[in-house]
């Protein structure tokens, strides 16, 4: 059994799960058809289990998409093939809903896939927090730069003057004098 679980883990790269997480109604969610595919069960079986245990899924764990939301998602998937999409509106599971789903679907595959999904949700949350911290720091730096814009302009002006000092006006060059004996100096006696 341990070999089977390891095999399942290696089949699902993180990107596969990440690509099945959508942002709907301001929340990160996974759709019933995608979870059914990952858990290796039929979508109607997954929905049946959820309906039997609906008391485990409050509104912040699970919601049904509206017709408009469903249509928008379909348009993102590209061309529709006959029978590829359910005539029923999909369920959207939040991170907590996915956790609760693992208690409803209790197969070894479901447990292993659930563990991997929760790890990915956790990584995504950590990345968002890290990015949020970086964005806050950038905003603070931008604000500081705006506040110090005048001072920075003065510093750059001073640097320009230091690197390129104003040139003093020079006197025009005088003609070169000849060296050696001239008419005046020919008559001088050195001794």
C-alpha positions as a Markdown table, in Angstrom:
| # | Residue | x | y | z |
|---|---|---|---|---|
| 1 | Unk | 0.0 | 0.0 | 0.0 |
| 2 | Unk | 2.9 | 2.4 | 0.7 |
| 3 | Unk | 4.1 | 1.9 | -2.8 |
| 4 | Unk | 0.7 | 2.8 | -4.2 |
| 5 | Unk | 0.7 | 6.1 | -2.2 |
| 6 | Unk | 4.2 | 7.0 | -3.4 |
| 7 | Unk | 3.1 | 6.3 | -7.0 |
| 8 | Unk | 0.1 | 8.6 | -6.6 |
| 9 | Unk | 2.3 | 11.3 | -5.2 |
| 10 | Unk | 4.7 | 11.1 | -8.1 |
| 11 | Unk | 1.9 | 11.2 | -10.7 |
| 12 | Unk | 0.6 | 14.6 | -9.6 |
| 13 | Unk | 3.1 | 17.5 | -10.1 |
| 14 | Unk | 2.3 | 20.6 | -8.1 |
| 15 | Unk | 1.6 | 22.5 | -11.3 |
| 16 | Unk | -1.3 | 20.2 | -12.1 |
| 17 | Unk | -3.0 | 21.1 | -8.8 |
| 18 | Unk | -2.0 | 24.8 | -9.0 |
| 19 | Unk | -3.6 | 25.0 | -12.5 |
| 20 | Unk | -6.9 | 23.8 | -11.0 |
| 21 | Unk | -7.1 | 26.5 | -8.4 |
| 22 | Unk | -9.3 | 29.4 | -9.5 |
| 23 | Unk | -10.1 | 32.8 | -8.0 |
| 24 | Unk | -13.9 | 33.1 | -7.8 |
| 25 | Unk | -15.8 | 35.6 | -5.6 |
| 26 | Unk | -12.6 | 36.7 | -4.1 |
| 27 | Unk | -11.6 | 33.3 | -2.9 |
| 28 | Unk | -9.2 | 30.6 | -4.1 |
| 29 | Unk | -11.4 | 27.6 | -5.0 |
| 30 | Unk | -11.2 | 24.2 | -6.7 |
| 31 | Unk | -14.1 | 22.9 | -8.8 |
| 32 | Unk | -15.9 | 19.7 | -8.3 |
| 33 | Unk | -14.9 | 18.2 | -11.7 |
| 34 | Unk | -11.2 | 18.9 | -11.0 |
| 35 | Unk | -11.3 | 17.4 | -7.6 |
| 36 | Unk | -13.1 | 14.4 | -8.9 |
| 37 | Unk | -10.4 | 14.0 | -11.5 |
| 38 | Unk | -7.6 | 14.3 | -8.9 |
| 39 | Unk | -9.4 | 12.0 | -6.4 |
| 40 | Unk | -10.0 | 9.5 | -9.3 |
| 41 | Unk | -13.8 | 9.4 | -8.8 |
| 42 | Unk | -16.7 | 10.5 | -11.0 |
| 43 | Unk | -18.0 | 14.0 | -10.5 |
| 44 | Unk | -21.5 | 12.8 | -9.9 |
| 45 | Unk | -20.2 | 10.5 | -7.1 |
| 46 | Unk | -18.3 | 13.3 | -5.5 |
| 47 | Unk | -21.4 | 15.6 | -5.6 |
| 48 | Unk | -23.6 | 12.8 | -4.2 |
| 49 | Unk | -21.3 | 12.3 | -1.2 |
| 50 | Unk | -21.3 | 16.1 | -0.6 |
| 51 | Unk | -25.1 | 16.3 | -0.8 |
| 52 | Unk | -25.3 | 13.4 | 1.7 |
| 53 | Unk | -23.0 | 15.3 | 4.1 |
| 54 | Unk | -24.1 | 18.8 | 3.2 |
| 55 | Unk | -24.1 | 19.7 | 7.0 |
| 56 | Unk | -20.3 | 19.5 | 6.8 |
| 57 | Unk | -20.1 | 22.2 | 4.2 |
| 58 | Unk | -21.2 | 25.7 | 5.3 |
| 59 | Unk | -21.2 | 28.5 | 2.7 |
| 60 | Unk | -17.6 | 29.5 | 3.4 |
| 61 | Unk | -16.5 | 25.9 | 2.6 |
| 62 | Unk | -18.6 | 25.3 | -0.5 |
| 63 | Unk | -20.8 | 27.3 | -3.0 |
| 64 | Unk | -22.5 | 26.5 | -6.2 |
| 65 | Unk | -21.5 | 28.7 | -9.1 |
| 66 | Unk | -24.1 | 30.9 | -10.8 |
| 67 | Unk | -24.9 | 30.3 | -14.5 |
| 68 | Unk | -22.9 | 33.4 | -15.4 |
| 69 | Unk | -19.8 | 32.3 | -13.4 |
| 70 | Unk | -20.1 | 28.8 | -15.0 |
| 71 | Unk | -20.4 | 30.3 | -18.5 |
| 72 | Unk | -17.4 | 32.5 | -17.9 |
| 73 | Unk | -15.3 | 29.6 | -16.8 |
| 74 | Unk | -16.4 | 27.6 | -19.8 |
| 75 | Unk | -15.3 | 30.4 | -22.1 |
| 76 | Unk | -11.8 | 30.3 | -20.5 |
| 77 | Unk | -11.4 | 26.6 | -21.2 |
| 78 | Unk | -11.8 | 27.1 | -25.0 |
| 79 | Unk | -14.0 | 25.1 | -27.4 |
| 80 | Unk | -16.8 | 23.0 | -25.9 |
| 81 | Unk | -17.0 | 19.4 | -26.9 |
| 82 | Unk | -20.3 | 17.5 | -26.8 |
| 83 | Unk | -20.8 | 16.0 | -23.4 |
| 84 | Unk | -17.6 | 17.4 | -21.9 |
| 85 | Unk | -19.3 | 19.7 | -19.4 |
| 86 | Unk | -22.1 | 18.8 | -17.0 |
| 87 | Unk | -25.5 | 20.3 | -17.4 |
| 88 | Unk | -25.5 | 21.0 | -13.6 |
| 89 | Unk | -23.8 | 24.0 | -12.1 |
| 90 | Unk | -20.4 | 23.2 | -10.6 |
| 91 | Unk | -19.6 | 23.2 | -6.9 |
| 92 | Unk | -16.6 | 25.4 | -5.8 |
| 93 | Unk | -14.7 | 24.3 | -2.8 |
| 94 | Unk | -12.6 | 26.7 | -0.7 |
| 95 | Unk | -9.5 | 25.4 | 1.1 |
| 96 | Unk | -11.6 | 24.5 | 4.1 |
| 97 | Unk | -14.1 | 22.7 | 1.8 |
| 98 | Unk | -11.3 | 20.7 | 0.3 |
| 99 | Unk | -10.2 | 19.7 | 3.8 |
| 100 | Unk | -13.8 | 18.7 | 4.7 |
| 101 | Unk | -14.1 | 16.7 | 1.5 |
| 102 | Unk | -11.3 | 14.5 | 2.6 |
| 103 | Unk | -13.5 | 13.3 | 5.5 |
| 104 | Unk | -16.3 | 12.5 | 3.0 |
| 105 | Unk | -14.1 | 10.7 | 0.4 |
| 106 | Unk | -12.1 | 8.3 | 2.5 |
| 107 | Unk | -10.0 | 6.4 | -0.1 |
| 108 | Unk | -6.2 | 6.1 | 0.0 |
| 109 | Unk | -6.0 | 8.2 | -3.3 |
| 110 | Unk | -8.3 | 10.9 | -1.8 |
| 111 | Unk | -6.2 | 11.1 | 1.4 |
| 112 | Unk | -2.9 | 11.4 | -0.5 |
| 113 | Unk | -4.2 | 13.9 | -3.0 |
| 114 | Unk | -5.8 | 15.9 | -0.2 |
| 115 | Unk | -2.5 | 16.1 | 1.6 |
| 116 | Unk | -0.8 | 17.4 | -1.5 |
| 117 | Unk | -3.6 | 20.0 | -2.2 |
| 118 | Unk | -3.4 | 21.3 | 1.4 |
| 119 | Unk | 0.4 | 21.7 | 1.1 |
| 120 | Unk | 0.0 | 23.7 | -2.1 |
| 121 | Unk | -2.7 | 25.9 | -0.6 |
| 122 | Unk | -0.3 | 26.6 | 2.3 |
| 123 | Unk | 2.6 | 27.4 | -0.1 |
| 124 | Unk | 0.3 | 29.8 | -2.0 |
| 125 | Unk | -0.7 | 31.5 | 1.3 |
| 126 | Unk | 3.0 | 31.9 | 2.3 |
| 127 | Unk | 3.9 | 33.3 | -1.1 |
| 128 | Unk | 1.0 | 35.8 | -1.0 |
| 129 | Unk | 2.2 | 37.0 | 2.5 |
| 130 | Unk | 5.8 | 37.3 | 1.3 |
| 131 | Unk | 4.7 | 39.2 | -1.8 |
| 132 | Unk | 2.4 | 41.4 | 0.4 |
| 133 | Unk | 5.4 | 42.3 | 2.6 |
| 134 | Unk | 7.5 | 43.1 | -0.5 |
| 135 | Unk | 4.7 | 45.3 | -1.9 |
| 136 | Unk | 4.4 | 47.2 | 1.4 |
| 137 | Unk | 8.2 | 47.8 | 1.5 |
| 138 | Unk | 8.1 | 49.0 | -2.1 |
| 139 | Unk | 5.2 | 51.4 | -1.4 |
| 140 | Unk | 7.1 | 52.8 | 1.6 |
| 141 | Unk | 10.2 | 53.3 | -0.5 |
| 142 | Unk | 8.2 | 55.0 | -3.1 |
| 143 | Unk | 6.6 | 57.3 | -0.5 |
| 144 | Unk | 10.0 | 58.1 | 0.9 |
| 145 | Unk | 11.3 | 58.9 | -2.5 |
| 146 | Unk | 8.4 | 61.2 | -3.2 |
| 147 | Unk | 9.0 | 63.0 | 0.1 |
| 148 | Unk | 12.7 | 63.4 | -0.6 |
| 149 | Unk | 12.4 | 64.2 | -4.3 |
| 150 | Unk | 13.5 | 67.8 | -3.8 |
| 151 | Unk | 16.4 | 66.8 | -1.6 |
| 152 | Unk | 17.5 | 64.2 | -4.1 |
| 153 | Unk | 17.3 | 66.8 | -7.0 |
| 154 | Unk | 19.5 | 69.2 | -4.9 |
| 155 | Unk | 22.1 | 66.4 | -4.3 |
| 156 | Unk | 22.2 | 65.5 | -8.0 |
| 157 | Unk | 22.7 | 69.2 | -8.9 |
| 158 | Unk | 25.6 | 69.4 | -6.4 |
| 159 | Unk | 27.1 | 66.3 | -7.8 |
| 160 | Unk | 27.0 | 67.6 | -11.3 |
| 161 | Unk | 28.7 | 70.8 | -10.2 |
| 162 | Unk | 31.4 | 68.8 | -8.4 |
| 163 | Unk | 32.0 | 66.5 | -11.4 |
| 164 | Unk | 31.8 | 69.3 | -14.0 |
| 165 | Unk | 33.0 | 72.6 | -12.3 |
| 166 | Unk | 32.3 | 75.8 | -14.2 |
| 167 | Unk | 35.2 | 76.7 | -16.4 |
| 168 | Unk | 36.9 | 80.0 | -15.8 |
| 169 | Unk | 37.4 | 82.4 | -18.7 |
| 170 | Unk | 41.0 | 82.3 | -19.8 |
| 171 | Unk | 42.9 | 85.1 | -21.3 |
| 172 | Unk | 43.5 | 84.6 | -25.0 |
| 173 | Unk | 46.8 | 83.0 | -25.6 |
| 174 | Unk | 49.7 | 85.4 | -26.2 |
| 175 | Unk | 51.9 | 84.9 | -29.2 |
| 176 | Unk | 55.0 | 82.9 | -28.5 |
| 177 | Unk | 58.2 | 84.7 | -28.0 |
| 178 | Unk | 61.3 | 83.6 | -29.7 |
| 179 | Unk | 64.0 | 82.3 | -27.6 |
| 180 | Unk | 67.5 | 83.1 | -28.2 |
| 181 | Unk | 69.3 | 86.3 | -29.2 |
| 182 | Unk | 67.3 | 89.1 | -30.4 |
| 183 | Unk | 68.3 | 92.6 | -31.7 |
| 184 | Unk | 68.2 | 94.0 | -28.2 |
| 185 | Unk | 70.1 | 91.2 | -26.6 |
| 186 | Unk | 72.9 | 90.9 | -29.1 |
| 187 | Unk | 74.9 | 93.8 | -27.7 |
| 188 | Unk | 74.8 | 92.5 | -24.1 |
| 189 | Unk | 78.0 | 91.2 | -22.7 |
| 190 | Unk | 77.8 | 88.4 | -20.3 |
| 191 | Unk | 81.3 | 88.9 | -18.8 |
